């Protein structure tokens, strides 16, 4: 009998490893949590589950069967609709629409992964993360929308990746509309759009951002796009903003796009690399970047490298370095002091410094905010010869977006698996292989490829149709992994500098009007 006891215990453990299901094994999510043990997975069927959810200190994986399009957690009059407190391991929340709660939608107090959720549509905060220097919260592929205080309130180390943070905040909100961060939130490959607050309409105090678009955010007092203040000086690192774009942000006072007073008194620096500023406005007129010394702090310095400013000026009132950059369409183009050094840059009206010049940069489609370079641009191979080379191995181009076969147009429409992404590979040389690859589309869905030689950028089915349609290839099948790749041979006889446009549209009941859409791609013939 004693010999058989370990086998019996092992069999029981294996049996406990099975998932719990709502409503099959429990009538509600809270009832399933009460039954669950550490590390269990709870799968939830479609429907609206009208009760607040608290993980009760357990490491759990709460996942919907069919995704946020058909499965909702409604926290009602509870403080938080979903609470994930401190637990032994990293918990998961995946695939829900989350509404209700009188304090907010989701409270994260520990290691947690929140993914493929739609969070918002009510008062106060969408997601709040609490401070713990030993844990990391991840928010990925989520739509955070319509929260009237702020989309994300981050006081703990938080990574926000591939999210759409849209329409949060209010004109009288003292919190920042899209993201309020205490120097702890990092944002990657996301879109922060149409958020509103008194100050910092888009976001404030981020640890940094990469590949992120700050689009049409508004402040009713100042700082429409991003505000760099110092609140919590602990664990501050030099912020880096890389490959970001600030487009069409507005504020009545200083800093239509960016306002950086005394960022980072620790390392005393902020770096912007590969960033684009276009058509951001305040009452001072067309200001894309403004930074100055905050009284009482040591002098910071700002590095601006390989950036593009269109209809915006650069205003830096402290030690600063601008290199390999384009500044066009503002007068004056640059406002600075003797500590400002500008080199290897295309400055409208000219500017003293090594390698500077004044010439039309020849953008792919400036009318639609596509600021990649066309073949023949004077900015090609005109950067600092000692700078790191471009991705193709050639001398650095001037501006945020070097000459490349594919130009990204970041206007995707959110779907069940997040923001669908379309990428291209190939040189677009005659006879070479070219491929278009789609990811994060609804698994098993039907998709259509839209191609055109002209850009349209028109509203369509709740999104933006980028190509003026000339060829539509319907009936394409998305794989079970949410991917699709199309490959062909690039034809001969297409003149250098020709630009074509491509975009994928996907049948997706969770998307706007039953569709999701990828970003657009400009195909630039070398």
C-alpha positions as CSV (number, residue, x, y, z in Angstrom):
1,X,0.0,0.0,0.0
2,X,2.8,2.4,0.9
3,X,4.6,1.7,-2.4
4,X,1.5,2.7,-4.3
5,X,1.0,6.0,-2.4
6,X,3.5,8.1,-4.6
7,X,1.7,6.8,-7.7
8,X,-1.7,7.8,-6.3
9,X,-0.4,11.3,-5.4
10,X,1.2,11.7,-8.9
11,X,-2.1,10.8,-10.5
12,X,-4.0,13.3,-8.3
13,X,-1.5,16.0,-9.2
14,X,-1.8,15.3,-12.9
15,X,-5.6,15.4,-12.6
16,X,-5.4,18.8,-10.8
17,X,-3.4,20.2,-13.7
18,X,-6.5,20.1,-15.9
19,X,-8.1,23.5,-16.8
20,X,-11.1,24.8,-15.0
21,X,-13.9,26.1,-17.2
22,X,-16.6,28.7,-16.8
23,X,-19.4,27.8,-16.8
24,X,-18.6,24.1,-17.1
25,X,-16.8,23.7,-13.8
26,X,-18.0,26.8,-12.0
27,X,-21.0,29.1,-12.6
28,X,-18.9,32.3,-12.4
29,X,-15.3,33.5,-12.6
30,X,-15.1,34.3,-8.9
31,X,-16.4,30.7,-8.1
32,X,-13.7,29.3,-10.4
33,X,-11.0,31.3,-8.7
34,X,-12.2,30.0,-5.3
35,X,-11.8,26.4,-6.6
36,X,-8.4,27.1,-8.4
37,X,-5.0,26.3,-7.0
38,X,-1.7,27.9,-7.6
39,X,-0.8,28.0,-11.3
40,X,-4.2,26.8,-12.7
41,X,-5.7,28.0,-15.9
42,X,-9.3,29.2,-16.0
43,X,-11.0,29.2,-19.4
44,X,-14.1,31.3,-19.8
45,X,-16.9,30.9,-22.3
46,X,-18.5,33.7,-24.2
47,X,-21.0,36.0,-22.5
48,X,-21.1,38.9,-20.1
49,X,-19.8,37.9,-16.6
50,X,-21.2,40.5,-14.2
51,X,-19.0,40.3,-11.2
52,X,-15.7,41.8,-10.1
53,X,-12.7,39.5,-10.5
54,X,-10.0,39.2,-7.8
55,X,-7.2,36.7,-8.3
56,X,-7.0,36.4,-4.4
57,X,-3.2,36.2,-4.2
58,X,-3.0,33.1,-6.5
59,X,-0.9,32.8,-9.7
60,X,-3.7,32.1,-12.2
61,X,-4.1,32.2,-16.0
62,X,-7.6,33.6,-16.9
63,X,-8.2,33.2,-20.6
64,X,-11.4,33.5,-22.7
65,X,-12.3,30.9,-25.2
66,X,-13.3,33.2,-28.0
67,X,-11.6,36.6,-27.2
68,X,-12.7,40.0,-26.2
69,X,-15.3,40.3,-29.1
70,X,-17.7,37.9,-27.3
71,X,-16.5,37.8,-23.7
72,X,-16.9,40.6,-21.1
73,X,-16.0,41.1,-17.5
74,X,-18.3,43.8,-16.0
75,X,-17.1,44.9,-12.6
76,X,-20.3,46.9,-11.9
77,X,-20.1,49.0,-8.7
78,X,-17.0,47.2,-7.4
79,X,-13.9,49.3,-6.9
80,X,-11.9,47.6,-9.6
81,X,-13.4,45.3,-12.3
82,X,-10.2,43.1,-12.2
83,X,-7.6,42.9,-9.5
84,X,-4.4,40.9,-9.8
85,X,-2.6,41.3,-6.4
86,X,0.7,40.0,-5.2
87,X,1.2,36.3,-5.9
88,X,4.0,33.7,-6.1
89,X,4.3,33.8,-9.9
90,X,3.3,35.7,-13.0
91,X,-0.4,35.7,-13.7
92,X,-2.2,36.0,-17.1
93,X,-5.3,37.9,-18.2
94,X,-6.1,37.3,-21.9
95,X,-9.0,37.9,-24.3
96,X,-11.6,40.0,-22.4
97,X,-13.6,43.2,-22.8
98,X,-13.3,44.8,-19.3
99,X,-15.8,47.4,-18.2
100,X,-17.3,48.7,-14.9
101,X,-15.5,49.4,-11.6
102,X,-15.9,52.7,-9.7
103,X,-12.1,53.1,-9.4
104,X,-11.1,51.7,-12.8
105,X,-10.9,48.6,-14.9
106,X,-7.7,46.7,-14.1
107,X,-5.4,46.9,-11.0
108,X,-2.0,45.2,-11.4
109,X,0.0,44.8,-8.2
110,X,2.4,42.1,-9.2
111,X,4.0,40.3,-12.1
112,X,1.2,39.9,-14.7
113,X,0.7,39.6,-18.4
114,X,-2.5,41.3,-19.8
115,X,-3.0,40.7,-23.5
116,X,-5.6,40.9,-26.3
117,X,-8.0,42.8,-24.1
118,X,-10.3,45.7,-24.7
119,X,-10.2,47.9,-21.6
120,X,-12.4,50.9,-21.0
121,X,-15.5,52.9,-21.6
122,X,-16.1,54.4,-18.2
123,X,-14.9,56.7,-15.4
124,X,-11.4,56.9,-14.0
125,X,-8.5,54.6,-15.0
126,X,-8.1,51.9,-17.6
127,X,-5.1,50.1,-16.1
128,X,-3.2,51.0,-12.9
129,X,0.1,49.3,-12.0
130,X,1.5,49.6,-8.5
131,X,5.1,50.1,-7.6
132,X,7.3,47.1,-6.9
133,X,11.0,47.3,-8.0
134,X,11.2,43.5,-8.4
135,X,8.3,42.9,-10.7
136,X,7.4,43.7,-14.3
137,X,3.9,44.2,-15.7
138,X,3.3,43.6,-19.4
139,X,0.3,45.0,-21.4
140,X,0.4,43.7,-24.9
141,X,-1.9,43.8,-27.9
142,X,-4.6,45.6,-26.0
143,X,-7.1,48.4,-26.9
144,X,-7.3,50.9,-24.0
145,X,-10.1,53.3,-24.9
146,X,-12.6,55.7,-23.4
147,X,-11.4,55.9,-19.8
148,X,-12.2,59.4,-18.6
149,X,-9.2,59.9,-16.3
150,X,-6.3,58.2,-18.0
151,X,-5.7,55.1,-20.1
152,X,-2.7,53.7,-18.0
153,X,-1.6,55.0,-14.6
154,X,1.8,53.4,-14.2
155,X,3.7,53.6,-10.9
156,X,5.3,50.2,-11.3
157,X,7.7,48.9,-13.9
158,X,5.4,48.3,-16.9
159,X,6.0,47.4,-20.6
160,X,3.3,48.5,-23.0
161,X,3.7,46.8,-26.3
162,X,1.7,46.9,-29.6
163,X,-1.3,48.6,-27.9
164,X,-3.8,51.2,-29.1
165,X,-4.4,53.8,-26.4
166,X,-7.1,55.9,-27.8
167,X,-9.7,58.5,-26.7
168,X,-8.8,58.5,-23.0
169,X,-8.9,61.4,-20.6
170,X,-11.1,64.5,-20.4
171,X,-10.6,68.3,-20.9
172,X,-10.5,68.9,-17.2
173,X,-8.5,65.9,-16.2
174,X,-5.3,66.6,-14.2
175,X,-3.9,63.2,-15.1
176,X,-2.3,62.7,-18.5
177,X,-4.8,61.5,-21.1
178,X,-3.1,58.4,-22.6
179,X,-0.5,57.4,-20.1
180,X,0.5,58.8,-16.7
181,X,3.8,57.4,-15.7
182,X,6.1,57.9,-12.8
183,X,9.2,57.2,-14.8
184,X,8.4,53.5,-14.8
185,X,6.5,52.8,-18.1
186,X,8.2,51.8,-21.4
187,X,6.1,51.9,-24.6
188,X,7.0,49.9,-27.7
189,X,5.3,49.7,-31.1
190,X,2.1,51.3,-29.9
191,X,-0.3,54.1,-31.0
192,X,-1.2,56.8,-28.5
193,X,-4.0,58.8,-30.2
194,X,-6.9,61.2,-29.6
195,X,-6.3,61.5,-25.8
196,X,-7.1,64.6,-23.9
197,X,-6.0,66.2,-20.6
198,X,-5.1,69.6,-19.1
199,X,-1.4,68.8,-19.6
200,X,0.3,65.9,-21.4
201,X,-2.6,64.9,-23.6
202,X,-0.7,61.9,-24.9
203,X,1.6,60.8,-22.2
204,X,4.1,62.0,-19.5
205,X,7.2,60.8,-17.7
206,X,7.8,57.7,-19.7
207,X,11.0,55.7,-19.2
208,X,11.1,55.9,-23.0
209,X,9.4,54.8,-26.1
210,X,10.3,52.9,-29.3
211,X,8.4,52.6,-32.6
212,X,5.4,54.5,-31.1
213,X,3.1,57.0,-32.8
214,X,1.7,59.9,-30.7
215,X,-1.2,61.1,-32.9
216,X,-3.7,63.9,-32.5
217,X,-3.5,64.1,-28.7
218,X,-4.7,67.4,-27.2
219,X,-4.0,69.3,-24.0
220,X,-6.4,72.1,-22.9
221,X,-3.6,73.9,-21.1
222,X,-0.2,72.8,-22.4
223,X,1.9,69.9,-23.9
224,X,-0.3,68.0,-26.4
225,X,1.9,65.0,-27.2
226,X,4.4,64.2,-24.5
227,X,5.4,65.9,-21.3
228,X,8.7,65.1,-19.6
229,X,8.5,66.1,-16.0
230,X,10.4,64.8,-13.0
231,X,8.1,63.4,-10.2
232,X,9.8,60.3,-8.8
233,X,13.6,60.6,-8.9
234,X,14.2,57.0,-7.8
235,X,15.3,54.5,-10.5
236,X,15.4,57.2,-13.1
237,X,17.4,56.2,-16.2
238,X,18.2,58.4,-19.2
239,X,15.1,58.3,-21.4
240,X,15.5,57.2,-25.0
241,X,12.8,57.8,-27.6
242,X,13.7,55.8,-30.7
243,X,11.8,55.6,-34.1
244,X,8.7,57.4,-32.7
245,X,6.5,59.9,-34.5
246,X,4.6,62.9,-33.1
247,X,1.9,63.9,-35.6
248,X,-0.8,66.5,-35.2
249,X,-0.7,67.0,-31.4
250,X,-2.1,70.3,-30.1
251,X,-2.0,72.5,-27.1
252,X,-3.0,76.2,-26.5
253,X,0.3,76.8,-24.7
254,X,3.9,75.6,-25.0
255,X,4.8,72.3,-26.4
256,X,2.4,71.1,-29.1
257,X,4.4,67.8,-29.4
258,X,7.1,67.6,-26.8
259,X,7.9,69.6,-23.7
260,X,11.0,68.6,-21.7
261,X,11.8,70.7,-18.6
262,X,14.9,69.4,-16.9
263,X,14.3,65.7,-17.7
264,X,16.4,63.4,-15.7
265,X,18.5,65.0,-13.0
266,X,20.4,61.7,-12.6
267,X,22.1,61.2,-15.9
268,X,21.0,64.6,-17.1
269,X,20.3,63.6,-20.7
270,X,17.5,62.6,-23.1
271,X,18.0,61.1,-26.5
272,X,15.7,61.3,-29.5
273,X,16.8,59.0,-32.3
274,X,14.9,58.4,-35.6
275,X,11.9,60.4,-34.5
276,X,9.5,62.4,-36.7
277,X,7.7,65.6,-35.6
278,X,5.1,67.0,-38.0
279,X,2.3,69.5,-37.8
280,X,2.2,69.7,-34.0
281,X,0.9,73.1,-32.9
282,X,0.6,75.5,-30.0
283,X,0.0,79.2,-29.6
284,X,3.7,80.0,-30.1
285,X,3.4,78.4,-33.5
286,X,4.4,75.1,-35.0
287,X,6.5,73.8,-32.1
288,X,7.6,70.2,-32.4
289,X,10.2,70.0,-29.7
290,X,10.9,72.3,-26.8
291,X,13.2,71.6,-23.9
292,X,14.8,73.9,-21.3
293,X,16.4,73.9,-17.9
294,X,14.1,73.5,-14.9
295,X,15.1,75.9,-12.1
296,X,16.9,74.1,-9.3
297,X,18.1,71.2,-11.4
298,X,21.5,70.7,-12.9
299,X,21.8,71.4,-16.6
300,X,20.5,68.6,-18.8
301,X,21.5,68.0,-22.3
302,X,19.5,66.7,-25.3
303,X,20.7,64.7,-28.2
304,X,18.6,64.7,-31.4
305,X,20.0,62.3,-34.0
306,X,18.5,61.2,-37.4
307,X,15.2,63.0,-36.7
308,X,12.8,64.8,-39.1
309,X,10.8,67.9,-38.3
310,X,8.2,69.1,-40.8
311,X,6.1,72.2,-40.0
312,X,7.7,72.2,-36.6
313,X,10.7,73.9,-35.1
314,X,13.4,72.7,-32.7
315,X,13.6,74.8,-29.6
316,X,16.4,73.9,-27.1
317,X,17.4,76.2,-24.3
318,X,20.3,74.3,-22.9
319,X,23.3,72.2,-24.0
320,X,22.0,70.2,-27.0
321,X,23.3,68.3,-30.1
322,X,21.4,68.0,-33.3
323,X,22.8,65.7,-36.1
324,X,21.8,63.9,-39.2
325,X,18.4,65.6,-39.0
326,X,15.9,67.4,-41.3
327,X,14.1,70.6,-40.1
328,X,11.8,72.1,-42.7
329,X,8.6,74.2,-42.9
330,X,9.1,76.4,-39.8
331,X,10.5,79.9,-39.4
332,X,12.8,80.0,-37.5
333,X,13.7,76.4,-38.0
334,X,15.8,76.2,-34.8
335,X,15.8,78.3,-31.6
336,X,18.7,77.7,-29.3
337,X,21.6,79.2,-27.5
338,X,25.5,79.1,-27.9
339,X,25.4,75.6,-26.3
340,X,23.5,74.2,-29.3
341,X,25.6,72.3,-31.8
342,X,24.0,71.3,-35.2
343,X,25.8,69.2,-37.8
344,X,25.2,67.1,-40.9
345,X,21.6,68.3,-41.1
346,X,19.2,69.7,-43.7
347,X,18.0,73.0,-42.2
348,X,15.6,75.2,-44.0
349,X,17.2,78.7,-44.1
350,X,20.5,77.2,-43.3
351,X,22.4,76.8,-40.0
352,X,26.1,77.1,-39.2
353,X,27.9,73.8,-38.5
354,X,29.8,71.0,-40.1
355,X,28.0,69.3,-43.0
356,X,24.8,71.3,-42.8
357,X,22.9,72.2,-46.0
358,X,19.5,73.5,-47.2
359,X,17.6,71.5,-49.8
360,X,14.2,69.9,-50.5
361,X,14.5,66.4,-48.9
362,X,12.1,64.8,-51.4
363,X,9.7,62.8,-49.1
364,X,7.7,59.8,-50.3
365,X,4.3,61.4,-49.5
366,X,4.5,64.4,-47.1
367,X,0.8,65.2,-47.7
368,X,-0.1,62.0,-45.8
369,X,2.8,62.1,-43.3
370,X,5.0,59.6,-45.0
371,X,8.4,61.1,-44.5
372,X,10.7,58.4,-45.9
373,X,13.1,59.5,-48.7
374,X,12.6,59.1,-52.4
375,X,15.5,58.0,-54.6
376,X,17.6,61.0,-55.6
377,X,16.9,62.9,-52.3
378,X,19.8,65.1,-51.4
379,X,19.6,63.6,-47.9
380,X,20.8,60.2,-49.1
381,X,24.3,59.4,-47.9
382,X,24.6,63.0,-46.6
383,X,24.9,62.2,-42.9
384,X,28.0,62.2,-40.7
385,X,30.5,59.8,-42.4
386,X,31.5,58.6,-38.9
387,X,27.9,57.8,-37.8
388,X,26.8,54.1,-37.8
389,X,25.7,53.1,-41.4
390,X,22.1,52.7,-42.5
391,X,20.4,49.3,-42.4
392,X,21.6,48.7,-46.1
393,X,25.2,49.2,-45.0
394,X,25.5,52.6,-46.8
395,X,26.6,55.9,-45.3
396,X,24.0,57.4,-43.0
397,X,21.1,59.3,-44.6
398,X,19.8,62.5,-43.1
399,X,16.4,62.3,-41.4
400,X,14.4,59.8,-39.4
401,X,13.6,57.4,-42.3
402,X,16.4,56.4,-44.6
403,X,15.9,55.3,-48.2
404,X,14.3,51.9,-48.1
405,X,12.1,49.7,-50.3
406,X,9.2,49.8,-47.9
407,X,7.7,52.9,-46.1
408,X,5.4,52.2,-43.1
409,X,2.0,54.0,-42.9
410,X,0.9,53.4,-39.3
411,X,-2.9,53.4,-39.6
412,X,-4.0,49.9,-38.6
413,X,-7.5,49.0,-37.3
414,X,-7.6,47.0,-34.1
415,X,-8.8,43.4,-34.3
416,X,-9.2,40.3,-32.1
417,X,-5.5,39.7,-31.9
418,X,-4.4,43.4,-31.7
419,X,-3.0,45.6,-34.4
420,X,-2.4,43.6,-37.6
421,X,1.0,44.2,-39.0
422,X,2.1,44.2,-42.6
423,X,5.8,44.0,-43.5
424,X,7.7,43.7,-46.8
425,X,10.9,42.1,-47.8
426,X,12.9,42.3,-51.0
427,X,14.8,45.0,-52.9
428,X,12.2,45.8,-55.6
429,X,14.8,45.2,-58.2
430,X,13.6,43.8,-61.5
431,X,13.4,40.0,-61.3
432,X,14.0,39.9,-57.5
433,X,11.7,38.2,-55.0
434,X,9.3,40.4,-53.1
435,X,7.1,39.2,-50.2
436,X,4.4,40.8,-48.1
437,X,3.8,39.2,-44.6
438,X,0.8,39.7,-42.3
439,X,0.8,39.0,-38.6
440,X,-1.6,39.4,-35.7
441,X,-4.6,38.8,-37.9
442,X,-7.6,36.8,-36.7
443,X,-6.7,33.2,-36.9
444,X,-8.4,31.4,-39.8
445,X,-10.0,34.6,-41.1
446,X,-10.5,35.6,-44.8
447,X,-8.3,38.6,-45.9
448,X,-8.0,40.8,-48.9
449,X,-4.9,42.5,-50.3
450,X,-5.5,46.0,-51.7
451,X,-3.0,47.5,-54.1
452,X,-2.8,50.9,-55.8
453,X,-0.3,53.2,-57.5
454,X,-1.8,56.2,-55.7
455,X,-2.4,56.9,-52.0
456,X,-6.0,57.5,-50.9
457,X,-5.9,57.7,-47.0
458,X,-9.7,57.7,-46.9
459,X,-12.0,56.7,-44.0
460,X,-13.3,53.2,-44.7
461,X,-15.3,50.8,-42.4
462,X,-14.1,52.4,-39.2
463,X,-10.4,52.6,-40.4
464,X,-8.2,54.2,-43.0
465,X,-7.9,52.8,-46.6
466,X,-4.4,53.7,-47.6
467,X,-4.2,52.7,-51.3
468,X,-6.5,54.0,-54.0
469,X,-7.7,50.5,-54.9
470,X,-6.7,49.3,-58.4
471,X,-6.2,45.7,-57.6
472,X,-8.0,43.8,-54.9
473,X,-7.1,40.2,-54.1
474,X,-9.9,38.7,-52.0
475,X,-10.3,35.3,-50.4
476,X,-6.8,35.0,-48.9
477,X,-6.7,32.6,-45.9
478,X,-5.1,33.6,-42.6
479,X,-3.3,30.7,-40.9
480,X,-4.2,29.4,-37.5
481,X,-1.3,31.4,-36.1
482,X,-2.8,34.7,-37.5
483,X,-0.2,35.0,-40.3
484,X,-0.2,35.2,-44.1
485,X,2.6,35.6,-46.6
486,X,2.4,36.4,-50.3
487,X,5.4,36.2,-52.5
488,X,6.1,37.1,-56.2
489,X,8.8,38.3,-58.6
490,X,9.1,42.0,-59.0
491,X,8.4,43.0,-62.6
492,X,10.8,44.8,-64.9
493,X,10.2,48.3,-66.4
494,X,9.0,50.2,-63.4
495,X,10.8,53.6,-63.2
496,X,13.0,54.5,-60.2
497,X,11.0,56.6,-57.7
498,X,7.7,55.0,-58.5
499,X,5.7,54.4,-55.3
500,X,2.9,51.8,-55.0
501,X,0.7,51.2,-52.0
502,X,-0.4,48.0,-50.2
503,X,-2.7,47.1,-47.3
504,X,-4.4,44.0,-45.9
505,X,-8.1,44.0,-44.7
506,X,-9.3,41.1,-42.5
507,X,-12.7,39.8,-41.7
508,X,-12.9,40.2,-37.9
509,X,-16.2,40.5,-36.0
510,X,-14.2,42.1,-33.1
511,X,-13.0,45.0,-35.3
512,X,-14.7,48.2,-36.3
513,X,-17.7,47.3,-38.5
514,X,-16.6,43.7,-38.7
515,X,-13.2,44.4,-40.2
516,X,-9.6,44.9,-39.1
517,X,-6.9,46.4,-41.2
518,X,-3.1,46.3,-41.3
519,X,-0.9,49.3,-41.5
520,X,-0.2,50.5,-45.1
521,X,3.0,50.0,-47.0
522,X,4.6,52.3,-49.5
523,X,6.6,50.3,-52.1
524,X,9.4,52.6,-53.2
525,X,11.2,51.5,-56.4
526,X,14.9,52.2,-56.2
